[in-house]
Every structure is written in structure tokens, then in C-alpha cells.
């Protein structure tokens, strides 16, 4: 087989994989179908774990890993899962992955694991994951389910990162635990805004993100 023939086959496979539908599976959760700001799922964790960038980042990565792997696993098993027990099977798969992620965090990032506390365990009942398993993995091929999990995971994650960025910066004057606000500001009377460390501030920031998204994309505005 010639090198040119091999390259043509690789290009054909790539073109077949990167269809407009598959591209939308990755891109839509960032804006038009974001799990937090549009579907209004996973809001509780967005309020609870976003006081620091470090915890928000770890939570986002954990959800991406669990969502992608559970989507692929359930998609692979979808034809052999009885309809009556599908949700039990889904919960078992998610729980196994969450336990694995939790143990890895305790082994390699114990301080962050303690800060996240029960919220890592609550990934098991995260509406985003259960929703994607029902809506996508149970009716789609593993490749499409993989892209869907990746897109929704990152769509969830970027909201957490943005919210935690503003909350930690203005609430504690730091980012990733490192002081970034100049001391000169404090010397002239600047004070950290304690309200930014409350859940109300997180809800306000998410509200601003929703407003910006809808202002830029009129089709997201509900018809009156």
C-alpha cells in the first residue's frame, strides 16, 4: 500500500469522524446548550466549590473524566442493558468511576480532596451525567458519546473556572491560593469583598454569564 493511499484513507476517516454533527457535540455545550447556564443542571456544585480556582479546577476535571468514561461505557453496553434496570446500571457505573476518582485525589491531592469534601461523592447524582447517559449514551455509538461527554464536561468546567476566578480574586485577593492583589491597594484602603465568597455571589456571576450568552445569541431568548 502506497503512502499516498494511506494518507487518503486517513483523511477519509478524519472527514467521516469530524462531521458537522460531531463538531456540534463538542461546541454546543460551550454556549448554545451549556449544561449550567442553558439546561440549568449541576448548579449546586457551581455554587459550592467555586470559592477557589484550585477546587473548581479539580472538580471540573473530575466531572469530565467521570462523564466521558461513563458515557463511553454505557454506550458500549447499551444493547445489553435491560430497559427496566438501566438507571441502576448507570448509577453503578458512575459510582465506580467516582470512587476511583476520589481515591486518586486522596492519594495525590489530599488537601484538595478535603476541601471538596462530599461534593466529589455527589458527582454520582449529578444531573448532567445522568442526563447525558439517558439522552446520548443509551442511544448513540461510543464515538459520539465520547464527544458528547467531552463537550458537556468542558462546558460545565469553564463555567466553574470563570465563577471561581472572580470569587477568589475579589473575595480573597488571590488565584490558586497565590496572592495577586498588590499590597499597595490594601495600603490605600482596599478590602477583599467577603460577599464574593458566598453562594449568592456565585449565583450573580452565573446570572451575568447567562445574560451575556442571551444578549449575544437571540435564539436563546424565550419567545414571549
Protein Blocks (a to p, Z undefined) as FASTA:
>chain_A
ZZklmmmmmmmmmmmmmgfklmmmmmmmmmmmgfklmnopaklmmmmmmmbfklmmmmmm
mmmmmmmmmmmmmmmmmmmgcfklmmmmmmmmmmmmmmmmmmmmmmmmmmlmmmnmmmmm
mmmmgmklmmmmmmmmmmccfklmmmmmmmmmmmmmmmmmmmmmmmmmmmnopaehiafb
dfklmmnopacdfklmpmklmmmmmmmmmmmmmmmmmmlpccZZ
